[in-house]
Amino acid sequence: MGAQTDRAPPLARDPKALAPAGDSASKEALKRLRKELADARAVQAALPHLNGALAAVSAGQFERALKLCAKALKADPSNFFGHHIAAIAHEKLGDWAASIDSYERALALNPDSPEIANDLGRLAFRMQMLPQAEALFRIHLAARPYAPESSNNLACVLREQMRYSDAIDVLKPAIQAAPDRPLLWNTLGTVMADLGETEQAAIFYTETLRLDPKHVKARYNRSNALFTMGDTETAIADCRMAMNACTAPDEKETMRLALATMLLASGDLPQGWEAYEARLSPDFHDPIHFLINRPQWTPFEDIDGKHLLLVGEQGLGDEVLFANMLDDLFAALGPGGRLSIAVDRRLVPLLQRSFPRANLGVHNTFKRHGRNIRSVPMITDWADVDCWAPMGQPLRQFRLKLEDFPERPEGFLKADPERVAYWREQFADHPGPRIGLVWTSMLINSARKKYFSPFDRWGPILQTPGATFVNLQYGDCTADIEMARREFGVEIIQPQGIDLKMDLDDVAALSCAMDLVMGPANATSNIAAACGVPTWLISTPGAWTQLGTERYPWYTGVRMFSAKTFGDWDPVIAEIAEAMGEFVGQGTRSAAAG
């Protein structure tokens, strides 16, 4: 894989490496607030408390700062400083809802303050309230025309809304006014990266580092760009250098997760899985906090005869992917051991049928003080559980080399045979092989969009004579299906009586009624492949889940079709169209392997 010119990006997209500039609790920000306080005459009654609150924020004593802000506001309810400092303290404590409320109160009392608008805009950005963040950043930019931070922050929010031309239009005059400001070049690099202009992005990151060799975010961003371009060795070196220089714990853990995916994509499984632990760190950006008061299992710890609880930790597709190791866990538990598994509710019937020995239930995820909390209500007697583990944790014991991935042409998930028969009957009158199609993901943002081949370029595939195409794509895809009918003259059959997003047990059965499933790696294609359905995955080269191979080790029946260069989908579409013609001509599942 190292010889390829472009690769899929690391899994971790560091929010802060792409986020607006500035920190509401930085030395500069607090110094500015102190000066404003000193110049303000209307807050004399509250001044001692406000100065104390600022000192507490500077010392990282955010709870104390909140108490002093409360005293300041009691002494003078009309002072906006109390609300502003309280907002900063709430934000640093992770209570985003309370922070938003305090920022809004401060802004209502002082609507002309660009700094309050900027601080609130950054928080709105972190909470993905992008239109609100844009409006607030425009207030800041209006007060600071062409100022680097103002322009940078507005460009960031425009980029996240995939308004790339608008972002560039904001950055260009700012760079012309201040060509020596590294953050502007770095943000311009992120815009180009999202546009798929990876080489241009790397040039801008390099310019950032020329201006500031210690710019950690630019070095991290460049490592991602170089990895995408196929320069794995330099990318890993850059990522490690950025990690070593990074002082923010959450940013360091995000960089470590990116390093993990680089290592895994280059085939270094032991070091890759070790670095992959970053996803579980409490310092990781927006981690899941598990409400489980039992010992956490450590790989290679003896679990023979014990009761192990396994908890889904990421997306639904990951829960399917990690189910690859359940048979290994049963072997390690022995005949006297027990395995309980908490997963997305939609997967429970399918996994229970596939692993009848397991106790299946659901996990429950909710927000508390801005944090993701995951509980396991299926467990009522916690004393009965010996230990627990996130669902990906067994990778460090059972998947340390490629040979550890078993060959299972039949898959490891079992669809309902009656429903499989039902769906086969539904398509019995349709000619030719039945091809199930997926083409996108429900989670499409500015970073992810470019990693999916555009459906409007699938014409050569869809116009293969003799094939019956069936929609397996969840979500509202009416416009895409109509486009295929109008532009390609192809009727994609919409199966009736099934919710393709929610009824995943029936999606498994429907997939098993297909002769082939094709599309990117999403929840549906993972389920199909895990059920042993021949599956063609369309990918950018070097996806970390390929583990440095040209195949997809997790599922035996997967055939990979990877773009040779980033964003250049036409050659891979032509390759798939040719393979599809051969497959339809032979008309058997075995022909799908190529």
N, C-alpha and C positions, 0 to 999 in steps of 0.2 A: 504493500500500500504506500510505502514511503516514496515510490517513484511517481505516484500520481501528482498532478499539478494542483488539484483542489480537493479539499476534504470537507466533510460535514463539520459543523462547529461543535465545540465542547458543549456539554449539557448545561453548564452553569453560565448564565448571562448575568454578570454582576450588576445588580440594580444601581449600586453606587458608582460603579465605573461608567455608567451611562446617565447618571442622575444630574439634576441641576447643581450648580456650584454653590458653595456657601454652607455655613453651619450656624444655626441660631444661637448656639452656645459657644461659638469660637471666641478666642481672646479679642479679636477685632470687633465682633458683634457686641460683646459685653462692654468693651471699652466705649463703643459708640453709645450704648444705652446709659452708661455712667455719665457721659458728657451731656446727653439730653436731660438726664435727671438733674444734673448740676445747674443747667440753664432754665429748668422749669420752676416757676414760682408757685404754681397752683397746687403743688403736691407736698407742701412743707409739712403738713401734719402726718403724712404717710412716709416722708422721706427716710427716716431711720430704718423702718421696716423694709422699704424697697432696696436700700443699699445693702442691708443684711441679706435680702433674698438674692441679689446679684452675686454677693460673695459666696453664698451657699451654692448657687449654680456653678460658679467658677470652681468650687471645690468638689463638685459632683454630688453635693448633698441636696438632692432634688426634693425629697420629702420635707426637709427643713425649709427649703425655698417656698414650697407651697404654703406652709404654715405662716411664714412671714408675709407672703402675698395676701393671705386671708386677713391678717391684721392690718395691712396697708389699705386694703379695700374697705375694711370696716371703718378705718379712720377717715377715708376719703373715697366713697363709692364711685366718684366720677373720674378717678384717675385711670387712664388707659395703661400706664406702666405696670400696674398690678396684674392686669389681665394678660399683658404681653409676657411678662416674666413667668407667670403661672403657666401660660401656654408652652413656653420653652421647657419648663420643668416636667409638665405632663408628657410632652413629646419624648423627652429623654427617658422617662419611666415606661414608655411604650403604651401609654393610655391615649391613643390617637383621638378617640371620640371627645374626651375631656379637653385635649389640646385644641382641636378644631373649635370647640365651643368658646374657649378662652381667647383664641385668636380672633374669632368673629366679634366677640365683645370688645376687644381692643380696637379693632378696625371700625366698629360702629361709633366708638367714642373719638376716634382719630382717623377719619376716612381719608385724609390726605397723606397718611404715612406710607411711603413706598417700602420702607423696611418691614413693616408689619405685613404688607401685601406680599412681599417676597418670601418671608418666613412661612406664611400661610400657604403660599403657592407651592413651596417645596414639600410641605406636608401633604397637600392635596395631590401632588404628583406621586408621592410614595403610596398614597391610598388609591391610585389610579383614577382619581377624579380629574380627568384631563381637561375637559372644557373649563372647569372652574380654575384649575391651575393656570391655563392659558390666559384667562381674563385677569388674574392677579399678577402674572408676570408682565402683562402689557401695561398695567398700572406702574409697575416698577421701571419698565423700559421708558415709558413716557416721561418719568421724572429723571431718568438717567440715559438720555439718548446715546446710542452706540457704546455705552459703557460695557466692558467685557462681560461682567457677571450678568447684567440685565439681558444682553443679547444671547449669551450662552444659555440661560435658563429658558427663555422663550423658545430658542431653537430646539432644546431638548424635548419640550412638550409637543412641539410641532412634529418632531421626528416620531415620537411615540404614537401620534395620530396618523402616521404614514403620509404626512404632508411634507414630503422631502423637498420639493422645490421651494415651498414657503420657508422651511428651515434654512436652506442655503441662502435665500434672499435676505434673511435676518443676519446670517453669519458673515456674508461677504463684506458689507460696509463696516462691520465691527472689526474684521481682520484688517481692512484697509486703514482703519483709524488706529488700530493697535496691533501691528503685525508681530510684535514681540511677546504677545500674551499666549502662553502654551495652552490654556484651557480651551481657547477658541479653535485651535488646530486639532486638538483632541476630539472635540465635539463634532467638528466637520468630518473627522475620520469615522466617527460612529454613524453619521448620516450616510456616508458613502458605503460603509459596511452593510447597512440595512438595505441599501439599494442593490447590493450584490457586487459593487465595485471594490472587491477586496484588495487588489493591488494598489489602487488609488488610496484606499483607507490606510494601508500600511505605510504609504509615503507620508501621509499627514501625521500618523503616529510617530514616525521617525523624526519629522520636523519638530513635533512637540518635545521629543527627547533631546534633540539638538539644542533647543531653547532651555530645556530643564531636564538634565540627565536623571534627576531624582523624581521625575513625575511618575508616580507609582501606577496611576490609572492608565496612562498612555502605554506604559510597558506591558501591563496586563492586557490591554486592548490589542496591542501589537502582537502579543503571543497568540491570541485567538486568530488574528488575521494571518499570521505566518503558518499556523497549523492548518487553517483552511486552504492555504496555498500549497500545502504539502511539505513545508520545511519543518518537520516534526522536531528535529534536534534543537534548532534555534528556538522554536516555540516553547518547548519544555524548559530550556535554559532561561528564556525571558520570564516565563510564568514563575519559576522558582525564585528568580531575582526579585520580581514584584512581591511575592509572598514574604521574602526575607526583609524587604524594606517597608512592608506595610505595618502600620501601627494599630489600625482599627481591627479588633478581633473579628467582627462580622465580615469585613472585606477579605481578611486573610482566609477565613473558612470558605468563602465563595471561590476564591482563587484556588484553594486546595481541591475543591470539587472539580473545577475546570481542569486542573492538573490531572486529576483522576481519569477524566474522560480522554485526555490526550494519551496517557499511559495505556489505558485499555484499548484505545483505537490503534495503538502501535503494537499490541499483543503482550504487553507486560501486565499480566493479570495479578500476580501477588502484590506488586507495588500499587497497581491501579485500585484494587479493592481496599487496600489499606488507606489510600488517600480518599476513597469514596466514603469513608467514615465521616467526612466533613459534613455530609448532609444531615447527620444526627447531632452535630454539635449544638449546644445551647447558644453559641455565639453566631451560628449561621443565620443569614438574613431570613427573617420570617419562618423560623423552624416550626415543626409540629411538636407540641409538648404533650407527652403521653401521660394520662392520669392512671398510672399503674404503680401500685406500691408493692412490687415484688422484685426479686433480684433479676437483673438483666443477664441473659445467657451470653457467654463469651464463646466464640467459635473454638472448637476442639475440647471444650469442657464436656465431660461425660454426662449424657442425658439418658442413659439406659434405664428404663423403668420409671422415668419421671414424667410429669405432666408439663408440657411446654405450650405456652400461648404464643402464637405468631400473629402479628398485627400489621395489616397493610399500612404503608407509610407514604406512598406517593400517588400517582395517578392510577386509573383503572387498568390501563394497558400494562403498567409496571406490575400490578398484582397478578395479572395473567402470566407475564414474563417470569416472575419469581416463583410462580407455582411449578416451574420447571424442576425445582429442588425438593418438592414435597416427598417424593418416594425416597430420597436420600435421608430425609428427616425421619421417616417411619422406620427405616433400617437402623438408624442411630438410636431411636427410642426403644427398639426391641419389642418383643411381643407383649411385654408388661407395661410399656409406656403409652402415653396418651398425647394427642395433639389437638389443640383447639386453635381455630383460625378465625380471625375477625377481618372481614373484607367489606368492600362496597356491597350494599344490599342486593344490587342487581346480579352479582356473581354467585350468591349463595346457592341457588338451586343447581347451577352447573357444577360448581366445585363439590357440593355434597354428593351428587351422583358420581362424580369422577373419583372421589376419595371417601368412600362410605365409612371408613374407619375414623375419619376426622370428625370433630365437633365443630360445625360451622355456625357462625353468627355474624353480626354486623358491628362495625365501629361507628361511632358518632362523633362528628367534628363540628366544633362551634367556636365562635370568637369570644374571648374574654379580655377586656382591657387591650384590645388590638392584637391579641395573640391567638394563634391557632391551637386549640385544645382538642385532643382526641381521647375519647373514653371508650370503654368496652363494656356496654351494658349486658352483654350475654353472660358475663361472669358474675355470679351472685355470691359465690363462696371463694374469696381470694386465697384463703388459707389452703385451698385444694390445688392451687397453681404453684408449681415449684419454681418456675422461671419463665421469662418471656423474652421475645426478640422482635425487632422490626423485621418485616418480611424479606428484606434484602440481606439481612445479616448472615445467613448461612452461605452466601457466596464466598466468604473468606475461608470456609472449610471445604465446601463441596465443588467449587468451580475455580480451582487454582491453575488449571491447564486445560487446553482445548480438548484433550482426551477425556476430561471429566464430564463433557456434555454427551449424554447417551444418544445413540441412534434409535429413534422411535418413529418410524414411518407412519404408524397409526396415531401418533400424537399422544398426549397425556390427559386431555380432557374428553369427556364422553357426552355427546349431545343426546337428547331424548329421542330414542329410535322411532317412536310413534310419530313425533313431529317431523323427523327427517322424512319418513315415508309420506306424510301429509304434503310436505313441500315438494317432494319429487313428483307427486301426483299432480300438483298444481301446474307444473311445467312440463308435463308429459307430452303435451301436444305441440310444444315449441321445438322447432328444428335445430339440429346441431348442438354442440356443446354449450352448456349454460355457464356464463362467465359473470361472477359477482363482482361489482365495481364499488370501490371507495376511492376518493380523490382528495380529501381534505381532512382537517381536524376542526373541532369546535373551538380550540384555542389557537386563534390566528392573531398575532400581533405584528408589530413592525419588525421584530427579530425573526419570527418563525415563517412569515409568509413566503420568503424566497426559497425555503427548503421544500416546497411542494410544487411539483410540476403543474403548470397552469392547465386546467381542464380544457380550455378552448384550443389547446394544441394537441389534443388526443385524437384528432380526426383520423389519422392513418390507422390507429388501433381500432377505433369504433367502426370504421368502414370495412373491417374484415368480413368478407362474405361467408355466410353459413353459420355465424355465431349468434347466440341469443344472449343479450346483455341484460343483467338484472341489477337493479339498484340496491346496494347494501349501505349506502351512505346515510348516516344519521343527520338530523338537522333539516332545515328547510332548504332543499336543493331543487326546488321547482324551476328556478331560472336556469340552472345548469342543464337540467333535463330538457327543457324547452330549447335551449341553445343547441344541444346535440341534435334535436329533431330538425331544427331550422337550418343549421349550418352544415350538418353532416348527413342529414336524411336518415338518422338512426333513432329507432324507438327503444328507449331503455325502459324495461318493464318495472313498474312500481308494485312490489308485492303488497297485497291487501291484508288488512287485519293484523298488522304487527307494528309495534312502536320500535323502530330501529335503534333508538337511543336507550329506552328504558327496559325493554323485554329482551335482555341479553341471552337468556336461556333459549328463547326461540330464535334469536339471531344465530346462535351456534347451530341449531337444527337447520335453519335456512342455508347457512354457509355449507353445511355438510351435504345439502341437496345440490350444490354447485359442482361442476367439474373443475373449476378453477376460480380462485379469488385473486383480484389484482388491485394494487394501489399502494399508497404510502403506508408506513407503519403507524397505525392508529389502533384504537381499542378493537374494532371489528376485525381487522386483518390479523391482529394478535390472537383473537379467539379462533378464527378460522385455522390459522397455522397450528395452534395448540390442539385443535381437534383432528389434525392430520390431513386437512384439506390442502391440496397443492396450491401454493400461494406465491405469487410474483410480487416482490416488493420493489417499488421505485424509490430510489434514494440518491442523494448526493454521495460522492465517494467518501469512504473512510468513516462512516457512521460508527460511533464508539461501540454500539451493540454488535458490530461485526467482529470485534475483538481482533483486529489486524488481519482478517481473512477476506477472501472474496465471496464468502457465503454468510449464512446467518446461523451460528452454532446452536442457538436456543431451540430451533425447530428444524427437524430433518427435511421437511417437504418444501422449504422456502428456496426460491431461485431469485437471486439478486440482479437487478438492472440499475446500474449506477451511472449517473452522468460523469463523463470523463473530465469535464471542466465545470467549474461552478456556474450555475445558471444557464448552461448550454444544454437545453432539454431536447432539442430537435434530433440529435443523433441517437439518444437513448429511446426516444419515441419511435424512431425508425427501426431500431433494433427490436423493440417489443412488437411492433407491427409485423415484422418478418417472423418472429417466433410465434406470434399469434396465428399467422397464416399456416405455419407448419403444424401447430397444435390442433387447429380446427380441421386440418386435412387428415390428421390421424384420429382425432376424436376420442382419445382415451386419457384417463388421468395420468397414466404413466408417462405419456408424452409431454406432460407439463414440466417434467424435470429437465428437459432439454438435453 
